[in-house]
Amino acid sequence: MATTTKPAINSKKNTQKVSAKAPANTTTKKKLINSISQEKHIHPNDVRHVIQAFLDKMTECLKEGDRLEFRDFGVFEVVERKQKIGRNPKKADEPIVIPARNAVKFTPGKKMRKLIEK
């Protein structure tokens, strides 16, 4: 009895995108907390409270329109994005108005730029 093989069916496993860059690892808040906790020998709950308080304070300052500057790291500031006209890819002849909005802009500091640039 002869057996026949069926052609492979394209599945999500077989159709992964291949990019020129190596995939970036994601550091979550939990990973960051655990890493700092182990390095500095501080209980993870204490580290979690400090990080969350820091993030909350940053958000509050940005909400008030303040500029946050961390020497050698970078600057966070709120900028206004102007209104612009976009296009719907499905209906290219139909313009879409994208309203003006506030956005957070990050500008890396000199030390960070040097470390990141290769």
Secondary structure per residue as TSV (DSSP state, phi and psi in degrees):
chain	resnum	aa	ss	phi	psi
A	1	M	-	360.0	126.4
A	2	A	-	-87.5	138.7
A	3	T	-	-105.2	142.4
A	4	T	-	-112.4	148.6
A	5	T	-	-104.1	138.9
A	6	K	-	-86.3	144.9
A	7	P	-	-64.9	148.4
A	8	A	-	-64.3	136.1
A	9	I	-	-90.2	133.0
A	10	N	-	-65.1	121.6
A	11	S	-	-122.5	172.3
A	12	K	T	-60.7	-32.4
A	13	K	T	-66.2	-35.0
A	14	N	T	-86.8	-13.5
A	15	T	-	-113.8	49.8
A	16	Q	-	-79.4	143.3
A	17	K	-	-73.7	141.0
A	18	V	-	-111.4	121.9
A	19	S	-	-112.0	160.8
A	20	A	S	-70.0	-31.7
A	21	K	S	-86.0	152.2
A	22	A	-	-73.3	142.9
A	23	P	-	-62.5	138.8
A	24	A	-	-81.0	140.1
A	25	N	-	-78.9	148.2
A	26	T	-	-104.7	125.3
A	27	T	-	-99.5	115.8
A	28	T	-	-87.9	168.6
A	29	K	H	-60.9	-39.2
A	30	K	H	-62.7	-44.0
A	31	K	H	-63.6	-40.8
A	32	L	H	-63.3	-44.4
A	33	I	H	-60.2	-47.9
A	34	N	H	-63.6	-40.1
A	35	S	H	-64.1	-48.7
A	36	I	H	-64.0	-40.7
A	37	S	H	-58.4	-45.1
A	38	Q	H	-70.6	-42.1
A	39	E	H	-66.5	-40.4
A	40	K	H	-100.7	0.4
A	41	H	T	55.2	50.0
A	42	I	-	-120.1	144.2
A	43	H	-	-60.3	136.5
A	44	P	H	-55.7	-34.2
A	45	N	H	-65.3	-36.7
A	46	D	H	-65.9	-43.1
A	47	V	H	-64.0	-43.3
A	48	R	H	-58.1	-44.5
A	49	H	H	-64.7	-40.8
A	50	V	H	-67.2	-45.6
A	51	I	H	-63.3	-43.9
A	52	Q	H	-65.3	-39.8
A	53	A	H	-63.6	-40.2
A	54	F	H	-62.3	-48.3
A	55	L	H	-64.4	-40.6
A	56	D	H	-62.8	-42.4
A	57	K	H	-67.3	-39.4
A	58	M	H	-60.9	-46.8
A	59	T	H	-61.3	-43.1
A	60	E	H	-61.3	-45.4
A	61	C	H	-63.3	-43.4
A	62	L	H	-65.9	-37.0
A	63	K	H	-61.3	-36.3
A	64	E	T	-79.8	-4.0
A	65	G	T	91.0	8.1
A	66	D	-	-73.4	156.7
A	67	R	-	-102.0	129.8
A	68	L	E	-105.3	121.2
A	69	E	E	-120.8	122.7
A	70	F	E	-118.2	109.5
A	71	R	T	-52.9	137.9
A	72	D	T	68.6	-16.0
A	73	F	T	-95.7	-60.7
A	74	G	E	160.4	-174.9
A	75	V	E	-127.3	132.2
A	76	F	E	-107.9	132.9
A	77	E	E	-150.6	155.3
A	78	V	E	-91.6	128.4
A	79	V	E	-124.4	154.2
A	80	E	E	-95.5	124.3
A	81	R	E	-86.6	127.9
A	82	K	-	-71.5	157.6
A	83	Q	-	-64.6	141.5
A	84	K	E	-145.4	166.0
A	85	I	E	-101.3	126.8
A	86	G	E	-113.9	177.8
A	87	R	E	-125.9	139.4
A	88	N	E	-82.8	119.2
A	89	P	T	-59.3	-28.7
A	90	K	T	-77.8	-28.4
A	91	K	E	-131.7	79.1
A	92	A	E	-60.4	-26.4
A	93	D	E	-82.3	-3.9
A	94	E	E	-104.0	105.7
A	95	P	E	-72.8	149.2
A	96	I	E	-121.9	131.0
A	97	V	E	-86.3	121.6
A	98	I	E	-98.7	114.7
A	99	P	-	-69.7	158.6
A	100	A	-	-64.8	148.6
A	101	R	E	-157.4	162.9
A	102	N	E	-90.9	145.1
A	103	A	E	-142.3	155.4
A	104	V	E	-91.0	129.4
A	105	K	E	-112.4	134.5
A	106	F	E	-115.9	129.6
A	107	T	E	-117.9	116.9
A	108	P	E	-67.8	148.9
A	109	G	-	-79.1	171.1
A	110	K	H	-58.3	-45.6
A	111	K	H	-63.8	-42.9
A	112	M	H	-65.5	-42.6
A	113	R	H	-58.6	-44.1
A	114	K	H	-63.3	-39.7
A	115	L	H	-70.0	-34.6
A	116	I	H	-81.5	-38.1
A	117	E	-	-67.5	140.8
A	118	K	-	-118.0	360.0
